[in-house]
Amino acid sequence: MSIHKSDIKKVTTHQLQEMKNRGEKIAMLTAYDYSMARILDGAGIDVLLVGDSASNVMAGNETTLPITLDQMIYHASSVVKAVERAFVVVDIPFGSYQGNSSEALRSAIRIMKESGAHAVKMEGGSEIKESVIRILSAGVPVMGHLGLTPQSIYKFGTYTVRAREEEEAQKLLEDAKLLEECGCFSIVLEKIPADLAKKVAEAVSIPIIGIGAGADVDGQVLVMQDMLGITKEFKPRFLRRYADLYTVVTDAVSHYIEDVKAKDFPNQEEKY
């Protein structure tokens, strides 16, 4: 059911916090272009993430690493133009913030100024503390990201579940508390044991958004192409497909090709 325009109330960090406080779950999806963002926003999505997953689903790269800051700003500005209600968060891409808080701040400011987005998202905990504090000091809202951090794929060497071991689980919990103390408004937890995700959501007061982190968090995020069934090969346990657009689009295109070849399109009514 789409939301009537008169009922639109812009989602803000304050409203997301209020949702956690009253136990209302937060619905978040990725978006990378104007047309799809308009549909998702009209359907009533709370948060749109312009993810560096655009590197995979839009550009066909094997990892999220190759996407540039300029490309992220391009995708983000396309999404922002479509949005009337949703809160738009943009990933700061790999190489645009790690190890240099001045560069991190420049990247965040460029995203906010050039795209009109509402917040940025960064992967990591204590190792990016300085950058998080610096960006927040400039008035830019920051969403954290812990657990499986795809920008660090070559360090981990695998996309398997993170923080199963006690030491890594403890660090993740400490990192979540640290990000909250720094001033992050929310944290994404990716592909970690559900029990640990629940513990994190209870240990911090800010909203925790899960992807492959169980149901006991404050909201969920999926990649739009995955949940709509546009991608076929990606089949992790946490993914629920809500449509099979791969088949829908394939059938429509096949039908179009047949009609063109058979000289059935355009017909008399479709001519000028």
N, C-alpha and C positions, 0 to 999 in steps of 0.2 A: 504494500500500500504506500503510495507516494504521499509526501507531506504537502499540504496546501500552503501556498506562498504566504498567506496571512499568518500562518502558524509558525513561520520560521523565526527561530531565535538563534543567533550566532553562537556556536560552541566556542568556549574559551577555556583556558587552563583552570579558571575558577569553577566553571561548570563541571569539568571533568573531575575535579576534586570533590565537588558536591555529589556527583554520581557515586564515587567510591564510598563517601560517608553514609549515603542512604542505601547502599547495596545494589544500585542499578548498574548492570554490566555495560561496558563500553564496547561498541562495535567499530572495528577499524579495518580498512582494506587499503591495498596499494592502488595508486593511479598514476598514470604517466602522460596522459593526453587529455585534451579539452573535451572531446566527445564522450569518452567513457566517464570522466570525472563528473560531467553534467548529469549523467544517468545515476551514478552512485550517490551524488549529493541530493538529487531529487527523490531518491528512494529513502533518504533519511539517515545515511551513514553518519556516525559521530565524528570520526577522524579519518582523514585520507593521508596516507604515507606515500610521498614521492620517494620510493625506495631506490637504493643503488642496485636493487634487483632488476632495474631497467637495463642494466648491463647484460643480464641473461635473457630476459623475456622480450625486450625491445631490440637489442643490438646483436643477440646471438652469441655473446661471449660465454666462455666456460665458467668464469668466476665474476665476482663483482668488482675486481681490482681495476680493469681497464677504463671504467667510466670516469670522465673528467668533471671538474667543477663546472665548466662552461656547459657541458651536456646536462648536468643535474639542474642547473639554473634554467635551461631551455625547457626541460620537462616540467619543472616546478611552475614556471610562469604560465605554461599552457593549462595546468591543473587549476591554478589560482583563479584564472579568468572564468572558469566554469562554476566556481563554488559560490553559493549563497549562504549556506548554513555550516558546513563541515569545518573542522579545525584542520589546517594543512601543515604537516610536519615533513621536513626534507632531510634526507641523509646527507651528511657531509662525507664526500667520497674519500676512499683510500688515498693517502698521500697529501691530503689537504689540511690535516690537523695533527697527525702523530708526531710527537717529539718536539713540537715548536708551537708554543702557545700564541705567539704573535701571528703566525701563519693561520692558526686555528681561528683566531678572532677575525682576521681579514676574510677568511673563507665564509664564516658565519654571517658577517656583515654584508658581503656580496650577495649571498643567498637571499637575505631578508630584503635588501634594497632593490635588487634586480628582478626578483620573482614575486615579491609581495607576500611570501609565505609567512606563517604564524609562529614557527618554531623550527629548530634543527634537531637532528638525532645523531648521536655519536656512539661508537662501540668502545667498550672498555671500562675499567674501574679506576683503581688507584693510579695506574700508569698515565691516565689522561686528566687527572685531578686539576692540574694547573690550567689546562686548556678550558676545562668546564667552568672553573671559577672566573677566568678571564672573559669568556663569552657571556656568562651570566651578569658580570659586572657592567657589561655594555647594554644590559636590558633585553638580551635575546633569550627566550625560553629554551631550555635544553631538555630533551628526552634521552635517557640513557639506554643502553642495550648491553645485556649480559647473557652469559651462557654460551651457546654456539654463536660466535662472531665471525660471519663469513669473510670479512676483510682479513682475518688472520688464518685463512684456510691453509696456507702453506706452512704455518707454524704447527697447526694441529695435524695436518695431513689427512684429515677425514671429516665428513659431515655427520659423524655419529653423535649420539647423545652426550652432552657435557655434564660435568660435576657429579658423576656417580661416586667418585672417591671422596672420602671425608675431607681431605685437605682442600680439594678444589671446591667442594660444596661450602666449606667454611669461608673460603676467600670470596666466593660469590655473595654470600650473605653479608659479609663485611663490606664488600664493594657496593652493594645495594644501599646499605646504611650510609656509606660515605657519599654516594651520589645524592641521597636525600639531604644530608647535612650541607653539601655544597649548594643545594638549591634547585636540583632537577625537579621538574613538575611531574615526571612519570618515568617508568622504566619498562622496556620490552625485555622479556625473558624468553630466549629461544632454545628449544629442544633440550630441556632439563627434566629430571624426575619430578613428577607431579607433587610429591610430598615436600620436596625442597621449595618448589614454586609457592606452595601454600604457606610454608614457613616464612618466606620472603614477604609475601603479601600481608601477612599478619605482623611482621616485624617492622615494617615501614608504614607511614601514614599516606604516602603518595600512591596514585594508581599504578598497578602492575598489569601490563598487557602481555598475554601469553601467545606463543606460537609453538605448539608441541610442548606445552607446559601444564597440561591438565586444566580442570574446570575451576579450581579454587583460587583463581586470580580475579582481577577486577575487570578484565576485558579480553578480547581475542583479536588477533590480526591474521589475515591470510593474504597471499599474493592473489590479486584479482584474476589473473590468467589461469591460476591453478584451481580456484574454487568454481570458476565458470566452465571448467573443462575445455579450455582452449589448448592448454598443454596436455600431452598424453603420456609422456614417458615418466614424468615425475609422480611417484606414488608413495610418499611417506605415510606412516601410520596416522599422523595427526591431521591429514588432509581429508576434508569432506567435500566432494564435488556436488555443487548445487545445480549444475546444468551440464549439458554436453554440447557446448557451442562448437567444438571441433566437428562433430557430425552435422549439426545444423548448418554451419557455414559451408562445409564440403557439399552437402546436398543442394543447397541454394546455388552455389557456383556451378555444379554439374548440370542443374536444371537450366541455368542461364546459357551455358555453353551449348546444350542441346537445342534450345530455342533459337539461338543465333545461327547455328549450323543448319537447322531445318527451315530457316527463313520465317520462323513464327514470331520472332521479335525483331523490330517492332511491328505490331499489327495495325489495322486501319485506325483504331481509336487512339493509338499512340503516335500518330503522325500529325504534322502541322500542315 
